[in-house]
């Protein structure tokens, strides 16, 4: 990162990406074909979930205890290495407390922390990936309450990752537009390397994004620490 910009091999780069959440369940020949198609269209970033279960498949690279889960950790390593060879950035996302097969992913703090440490250690040799510690961590609805990660926990999770790999880029994604106080918490308390907002999904949202982005940047300048704003979703 250089200021508000991401860099690849020292060159400022706009990350133009694709959601590829369940990639660990695909055959390598399909992954290779997909990556070829993406690169032809200028895509240089993909988002893959390390904890993903849907329908009758669980392709998570870590188990409920936060330990490596095979063969999917091996597949994640292969995918990160293949993307590294191609110059593609990989967003490795963990979702806390939300499983679609009744197996809530890393729902307790110690298990969540272990999962992040496991991923950081297993993938440490590659530099082309970053870690989203908890997808949409600020959701507090009754049905998804286990997803919630308070700021104090987020800071400790970030510290645990940095102890394993001090140079690893770390973020935590949030849903909805947030206040200046929240931005302060992200950049000064949690100390994420960049903001990862998930803006509202409505017809007016796209037209508002430039204004919202400028507001976040202005607030960060006031706070004395400016980092990139990276829109993972939608």
C-alpha positions as CSV (number, residue, x, y, z in Angstrom):
1,X,0.0,0.0,0.0
2,X,1.2,3.5,-0.8
3,X,-1.1,6.1,0.7
4,X,-4.6,5.6,-0.6
5,X,-3.4,3.3,-3.4
6,X,-2.8,-0.4,-3.7
7,X,0.4,-1.4,-5.5
8,X,1.5,-4.5,-7.4
9,X,5.3,-4.9,-7.8
10,X,5.6,-1.2,-6.8
11,X,3.1,0.1,-9.4
12,X,-0.1,1.8,-8.3
13,X,-3.0,-0.5,-9.3
14,X,-6.7,-0.3,-9.3
15,X,-8.1,-3.6,-8.0
16,X,-10.8,-4.7,-10.4
17,X,-12.2,-7.9,-9.1
18,X,-14.6,-10.8,-9.0
19,X,-16.4,-12.6,-6.2
20,X,-15.2,-16.2,-6.4
21,X,-16.4,-17.4,-3.0
22,X,-16.6,-21.2,-3.4
23,X,-13.5,-21.6,-5.5
24,X,-12.0,-24.3,-3.3
25,X,-14.8,-26.6,-4.4
26,X,-13.9,-26.4,-8.1
27,X,-11.6,-28.6,-10.2
28,X,-8.3,-27.0,-11.1
29,X,-9.0,-27.2,-14.8
30,X,-12.1,-25.1,-14.3
31,X,-10.2,-22.7,-12.0
32,X,-7.5,-22.3,-14.7
33,X,-10.1,-21.6,-17.4
34,X,-11.9,-19.1,-15.2
35,X,-8.7,-17.3,-14.4
36,X,-7.8,-17.1,-18.1
37,X,-11.3,-15.6,-18.8
38,X,-10.9,-13.1,-15.9
39,X,-7.5,-11.9,-17.0
40,X,-8.7,-11.4,-20.6
41,X,-11.3,-9.0,-19.1
42,X,-8.8,-7.1,-17.0
43,X,-9.6,-8.7,-13.7
44,X,-6.6,-8.6,-11.3
45,X,-8.2,-9.5,-8.0
46,X,-10.5,-12.3,-6.7
47,X,-12.3,-12.8,-3.4
48,X,-12.2,-16.4,-2.0
49,X,-13.7,-17.5,1.3
50,X,-11.7,-19.8,3.6
51,X,-14.9,-20.8,5.3
52,X,-17.6,-21.7,2.8
53,X,-20.4,-24.2,3.0
54,X,-23.5,-24.2,0.9
55,X,-26.1,-26.7,-0.3
56,X,-24.5,-30.1,0.4
57,X,-20.8,-29.1,0.3
58,X,-18.4,-27.7,2.9
59,X,-15.2,-26.6,1.2
60,X,-13.7,-24.7,4.1
61,X,-9.9,-24.6,4.4
62,X,-10.1,-24.4,8.2
63,X,-12.3,-26.5,10.5
64,X,-14.6,-25.3,13.4
65,X,-11.5,-25.4,15.7
66,X,-9.6,-23.1,13.4
67,X,-7.1,-25.8,12.2
68,X,-6.2,-26.6,8.6
69,X,-8.8,-28.8,6.8
70,X,-7.7,-30.9,3.9
71,X,-7.9,-31.2,1.0
72,X,-9.2,-27.6,0.9
73,X,-6.2,-26.0,2.5
74,X,-4.1,-27.6,-0.2
75,X,-6.4,-26.2,-2.8
76,X,-6.2,-22.8,-1.3
77,X,-2.5,-22.9,-1.5
78,X,-2.6,-24.0,-5.1
79,X,-5.0,-21.2,-6.0
80,X,-2.9,-18.5,-4.2
81,X,0.3,-19.8,-5.9
82,X,-1.4,-19.8,-9.3
83,X,-2.7,-16.3,-8.9
84,X,0.8,-15.2,-7.7
85,X,2.2,-16.6,-10.9
86,X,-0.3,-14.6,-12.9
87,X,-0.1,-11.3,-10.9
88,X,-3.6,-11.6,-9.4
89,X,-4.4,-10.5,-5.9
90,X,-6.4,-12.9,-3.7
91,X,-8.7,-11.7,-0.9
92,X,-8.9,-14.6,1.6
93,X,-12.1,-14.0,3.7
94,X,-13.2,-15.7,6.9
95,X,-16.8,-15.5,7.9
96,X,-17.4,-16.0,11.6
97,X,-20.4,-17.8,13.1
98,X,-22.2,-18.3,9.8
99,X,-22.5,-21.8,8.3
100,X,-25.1,-22.9,5.8
101,X,-25.0,-26.6,6.9
102,X,-25.6,-26.0,10.6
103,X,-21.9,-25.9,11.3
104,X,-21.3,-22.4,12.4
105,X,-17.8,-21.3,11.4
106,X,-15.3,-20.5,14.1
107,X,-18.0,-19.1,16.3
108,X,-15.8,-18.6,19.5
109,X,-13.0,-16.0,19.7
110,X,-10.2,-18.5,20.4
111,X,-11.3,-20.6,17.4
112,X,-11.6,-17.6,15.2
113,X,-8.1,-16.4,16.2
114,X,-6.7,-19.8,15.6
115,X,-8.2,-19.9,12.1
116,X,-6.6,-16.6,11.2
117,X,-3.3,-17.7,12.6
118,X,-3.5,-21.0,10.7
119,X,-4.3,-19.2,7.4
120,X,-1.5,-16.7,7.9
121,X,1.0,-19.4,8.7
122,X,0.0,-21.8,5.9
123,X,0.0,-19.1,3.2
124,X,2.9,-17.0,4.5
125,X,5.3,-17.7,1.7
126,X,3.1,-15.8,-0.9
127,X,2.8,-12.0,-0.9
128,X,-0.1,-11.6,-3.3
129,X,-3.0,-12.1,-0.8
130,X,-4.5,-10.3,2.1
131,X,-6.9,-11.4,4.9
132,X,-10.4,-10.2,5.7
133,X,-10.7,-11.2,9.3
134,X,-14.5,-11.4,9.5
135,X,-17.0,-10.8,6.7
136,X,-19.5,-8.0,7.6
137,X,-18.4,-8.1,11.2
138,X,-20.8,-5.3,12.3
139,X,-24.0,-7.2,11.6
140,X,-25.9,-7.6,14.9
141,X,-29.3,-8.9,13.7
142,X,-30.9,-11.6,15.8
143,X,-30.6,-14.2,13.0
144,X,-26.9,-13.5,12.3
145,X,-25.8,-12.3,15.8
146,X,-22.9,-14.8,15.8
147,X,-21.2,-12.9,13.0
148,X,-20.6,-9.8,15.2
149,X,-17.0,-9.0,16.1
150,X,-16.6,-6.0,18.4
151,X,-13.7,-3.6,17.8
152,X,-11.7,-4.7,20.8
153,X,-11.8,-8.3,19.5
154,X,-10.9,-7.1,16.0
155,X,-7.8,-5.4,17.3
156,X,-6.7,-8.5,19.1
157,X,-7.3,-10.6,16.0
158,X,-5.3,-8.2,13.9
159,X,-2.4,-8.4,16.4
160,X,-2.5,-12.2,16.4
161,X,-2.1,-12.1,12.6
162,X,0.7,-9.5,12.7
163,X,2.6,-11.6,15.2
164,X,2.7,-14.5,12.7
165,X,3.4,-12.2,9.7
166,X,4.0,-8.5,10.4
167,X,3.8,-7.5,6.7
168,X,0.5,-9.2,5.9
169,X,-2.2,-6.8,4.9
170,X,-5.3,-7.1,7.1
171,X,-8.8,-5.7,6.9
172,X,-12.3,-6.4,8.4
173,X,-15.3,-5.8,6.2
174,X,-18.4,-4.0,7.3
175,X,-21.9,-3.6,5.9
176,X,-23.6,-0.2,5.4
177,X,-22.1,3.3,5.4
178,X,-20.5,4.1,8.8
179,X,-19.9,7.1,10.9
180,X,-16.6,9.1,11.5
181,X,-16.4,7.5,14.9
182,X,-16.5,4.0,13.3
183,X,-13.8,5.1,10.8
184,X,-11.7,6.2,13.7
185,X,-12.1,2.8,15.3
186,X,-11.0,1.0,12.1
187,X,-8.0,3.1,11.3
188,X,-6.7,4.1,14.7
189,X,-8.0,1.4,17.1
190,X,-8.1,-1.8,15.1
191,X,-5.4,-0.4,12.7
192,X,-6.6,-2.1,9.5
193,X,-4.4,-1.7,6.5
194,X,-7.4,-0.5,4.4
195,X,-11.2,0.0,4.8
196,X,-13.5,-2.6,3.3
197,X,-17.1,-1.2,3.1
198,X,-20.0,-3.1,1.7
199,X,-22.3,-0.4,0.5
200,X,-26.1,-0.7,0.4
201,X,-27.7,-2.7,-2.3
202,X,-30.3,-0.4,-3.8
203,X,-30.8,1.5,-7.1
204,X,-29.2,4.7,-5.8
205,X,-26.1,3.1,-4.2
206,X,-23.7,3.2,-7.1
207,X,-24.4,6.9,-7.8
208,X,-23.5,7.7,-4.2
209,X,-20.2,5.8,-3.9
210,X,-17.9,8.6,-5.1
211,X,-19.3,11.0,-2.5
212,X,-19.1,8.4,0.3
213,X,-15.5,7.6,-0.7
214,X,-14.5,11.2,-0.6
215,X,-16.1,11.5,2.9
216,X,-14.2,8.5,4.2
217,X,-10.9,9.9,2.9
218,X,-11.6,13.4,4.3
219,X,-12.4,11.9,7.7
220,X,-9.1,9.8,7.6
221,X,-7.1,12.9,6.8
222,X,-8.7,14.6,9.8
223,X,-7.7,11.6,12.0
224,X,-4.1,11.7,10.7
225,X,-4.0,8.2,9.1
226,X,-5.2,7.6,5.5
227,X,-5.5,4.2,4.0
228,X,-7.2,2.8,0.8
229,X,-10.9,2.3,0.5
230,X,-11.6,-1.0,-1.1
231,X,-15.1,-2.1,-2.2
232,X,-15.3,-5.9,-2.0
233,X,-19.1,-6.0,-2.3
234,X,-21.4,-5.5,-4.0
